[in-house]
Amino acid sequence: MISFTIPTFNSSSALATTIASVRDQALGDDCEIIVADGGSVDNTVEIAESNGATVIRNSGRLLGARRRGLQRASGQIVVLLDSDQVLRAASISAACQLLATGSDMVVLGERVYRPRSLTQRLSDLDKQLLSRDIESQLDPQTGVMLPRVFRRELLDKAFSNIPTTLDEVVIAHDHAIIYFECHRISSRVGYVPDAV
């Protein structure tokens, strides 16, 4: 079982595409999607439910949503997605192969989805340049690449080291905190290029 956890807050513009990309991974019944919603006032919850996701309420910030999603997850592999991320076909299968051969967590290389504006194209080029020096980017203190796919037991241990008081205040650095704590336990990190 692979659990995909997705924090949301007024995420109606992209959520259906994100969930469709999870479904396109062809995992069948071996997959669950958990949306941790932070009180959306648009139709985020309806979109999530109509696309087969389980919706849980989250009163905390982003780190709290990640923790709530993990607590609800059934899978031994947990994927921490954002509500505006689109997975390329077979990226999760590639990540699972890395987990099967010794990695404890996997970075999914990112690109910008259909870049149109100059800013979007520059951001996409930046992501491509980062992936050229992947080894230096995987250091949790100096790099910028962050894992999205984890062994469940590693995430459980990492979250046990993160004070729950941070759940109510951490927004932007949730993933960096999670990765730092995971890396203290295991430095076995895999990488799948151009996955998101």
C-alpha positions as CSV (number, residue, x, y, z in Angstrom):
1,M,0.0,0.0,0.0
2,I,1.2,3.5,-0.9
3,S,-0.3,6.4,0.9
4,F,-0.3,9.8,-0.8
5,T,-0.9,12.7,1.6
6,I,-1.8,16.1,0.3
7,P,-2.3,19.2,2.5
8,T,-4.9,21.6,1.1
9,F,-6.3,25.1,1.7
10,N,-8.4,26.6,-1.1
11,S,-6.7,24.3,-3.6
12,S,-9.5,23.9,-6.1
13,S,-7.6,25.2,-9.1
14,A,-5.1,22.4,-9.2
15,L,-6.2,19.6,-6.9
16,A,-8.1,17.5,-9.5
17,T,-5.1,17.5,-11.8
18,T,-2.8,16.4,-8.9
19,I,-5.2,13.6,-7.9
20,A,-5.5,12.5,-11.5
21,S,-1.7,12.3,-11.7
22,V,-1.7,10.0,-8.7
23,R,-4.4,7.8,-10.3
24,D,-2.3,7.7,-13.5
25,Q,0.5,5.9,-11.6
26,A,-1.5,2.7,-12.2
27,L,-1.2,1.5,-8.6
28,G,-4.8,0.3,-8.5
29,D,-6.0,-0.8,-5.0
30,D,-2.5,-0.5,-3.6
31,C,-2.9,3.3,-3.3
32,E,-4.8,5.6,-1.0
33,I,-5.1,9.4,-1.2
34,I,-5.5,11.4,2.0
35,V,-6.3,15.1,1.8
36,A,-5.6,17.1,5.0
37,D,-7.7,20.2,4.5
38,G,-7.0,23.3,6.5
39,G,-10.5,24.8,6.3
40,S,-11.0,25.6,2.7
41,V,-13.9,27.8,1.7
42,D,-13.8,27.0,-1.9
43,N,-14.8,23.5,-3.3
44,T,-11.5,21.8,-2.5
45,V,-13.2,19.2,-0.2
46,E,-15.8,18.4,-2.8
47,I,-13.1,18.0,-5.5
48,A,-11.1,15.7,-3.2
49,E,-14.1,13.5,-2.3
50,S,-15.4,13.3,-5.8
51,N,-12.0,12.1,-7.0
52,G,-11.9,9.3,-4.4
53,A,-9.7,10.9,-1.7
54,T,-10.3,10.6,2.0
55,V,-10.6,14.1,3.5
56,I,-9.5,14.8,7.1
57,R,-9.7,18.1,8.8
58,N,-6.5,19.9,9.9
59,S,-6.6,22.8,12.3
60,G,-2.8,23.2,12.3
61,R,-0.4,24.6,9.7
62,L,1.4,22.7,6.9
63,L,3.6,20.7,9.3
64,G,0.5,19.7,11.2
65,A,-1.2,18.6,8.0
66,R,1.8,16.4,7.1
67,R,1.6,14.8,10.6
68,R,-2.2,14.3,10.4
69,G,-1.9,12.7,6.9
70,L,0.8,10.4,8.2
71,Q,-1.2,9.4,11.2
72,R,-4.1,8.5,8.9
73,A,-2.0,6.7,6.3
74,S,-2.2,2.9,6.0
75,G,0.7,2.4,3.6
76,Q,4.3,1.3,4.3
77,I,5.3,3.9,1.7
78,V,4.2,7.5,2.2
79,V,4.3,10.1,-0.5
80,L,4.2,13.8,0.7
81,L,2.7,15.8,-2.2
82,D,1.6,19.3,-2.4
83,S,-1.8,20.2,-3.9
84,D,-0.4,21.7,-7.0
85,Q,2.1,19.0,-7.9
86,V,1.6,16.7,-10.9
87,L,3.4,13.4,-11.1
88,R,4.9,12.1,-14.3
89,A,3.8,8.6,-15.4
90,A,5.7,5.8,-13.6
91,S,7.6,8.2,-11.3
92,I,6.3,6.4,-8.2
93,S,7.2,3.0,-9.6
94,A,10.7,4.3,-10.1
95,A,10.8,5.6,-6.5
96,C,9.5,2.2,-5.2
97,Q,12.3,0.4,-7.1
98,L,14.9,2.7,-5.3
99,L,13.2,1.9,-2.0
100,A,13.4,-1.8,-2.8
101,T,17.1,-1.6,-3.5
102,G,18.1,0.2,-0.3
103,S,17.0,3.8,-0.3
104,D,14.9,4.9,2.7
105,M,13.6,8.1,1.0
106,V,13.4,9.4,-2.5
107,V,13.7,12.8,-4.0
108,L,11.4,13.4,-7.0
109,G,13.1,15.8,-9.4
110,E,10.8,18.7,-10.2
111,R,10.1,20.8,-13.3
112,V,7.6,23.6,-13.8
113,Y,4.3,22.4,-15.3
114,R,3.7,24.0,-18.7
115,P,5.9,27.1,-18.2
116,R,4.5,30.1,-20.0
117,S,5.7,33.3,-18.4
118,L,9.3,34.4,-18.2
119,T,9.3,33.7,-14.5
120,Q,8.0,30.2,-14.9
121,R,10.6,29.4,-17.6
122,L,13.4,30.7,-15.4
123,S,12.1,28.7,-12.5
124,D,12.1,25.6,-14.8
125,L,15.7,26.3,-15.9
126,D,16.7,26.7,-12.3
127,K,15.2,23.3,-11.4
128,Q,17.1,21.7,-14.4
129,L,20.4,23.2,-13.3
130,L,19.9,21.9,-9.7
131,S,19.5,18.4,-11.0
132,R,22.9,18.5,-12.7
133,D,24.7,18.5,-9.4
134,I,22.3,16.2,-7.5
135,E,24.8,14.9,-4.9
136,S,25.4,18.4,-3.4
137,Q,21.7,19.2,-3.5
138,L,20.8,16.2,-1.3
139,D,22.5,17.5,1.8
140,P,19.6,18.6,4.2
141,Q,21.6,21.5,5.5
142,T,23.0,23.0,2.3
143,G,21.0,21.5,-0.5
144,V,17.6,22.4,-1.8
145,M,16.3,19.0,-3.0
146,L,13.7,17.4,-0.6
147,P,12.4,13.8,-0.6
148,R,8.8,13.2,-1.3
149,V,8.7,9.4,-1.0
150,F,9.5,7.8,2.4
151,R,9.5,4.4,4.1
152,R,6.7,4.7,6.7
153,E,8.9,3.6,9.6
154,L,11.4,6.3,8.8
155,L,8.7,9.0,8.8
156,D,7.2,7.7,12.0
157,K,10.6,8.0,13.8
158,A,11.3,11.4,12.3
159,F,8.0,12.8,13.4
160,S,8.5,11.4,16.9
161,N,11.5,13.8,17.1
162,I,9.5,16.9,15.9
163,P,7.7,18.7,18.7
164,T,3.9,18.8,18.1
165,T,3.9,22.4,19.2
166,L,5.5,23.2,15.8
167,D,2.4,21.8,14.0
168,E,0.5,24.9,14.7
169,V,3.1,27.4,13.5
170,V,5.3,25.9,10.7
171,I,4.2,26.7,7.2
172,A,7.0,27.1,4.7
173,H,9.8,24.9,6.1
174,D,7.7,21.8,6.9
175,H,9.5,19.6,4.4
176,A,13.0,20.8,5.3
177,I,12.3,20.0,9.0
178,I,11.0,16.5,8.0
179,Y,14.0,15.8,5.8
180,F,16.5,17.0,8.4
181,E,15.0,14.6,11.0
182,C,14.8,11.7,8.5
183,H,18.4,12.3,7.5
184,R,19.6,12.1,11.1
185,I,18.2,8.6,11.1
186,S,19.2,7.5,7.5
187,S,21.3,9.0,4.8
188,R,20.1,6.6,2.1
189,V,18.4,8.9,-0.3
190,G,17.4,8.0,-3.9
191,Y,16.6,10.3,-6.8
192,V,14.2,10.1,-9.7
193,P,14.7,12.9,-12.2
194,D,11.9,14.9,-13.8
195,A,9.3,13.1,-11.7
196,V,7.1,16.0,-10.7
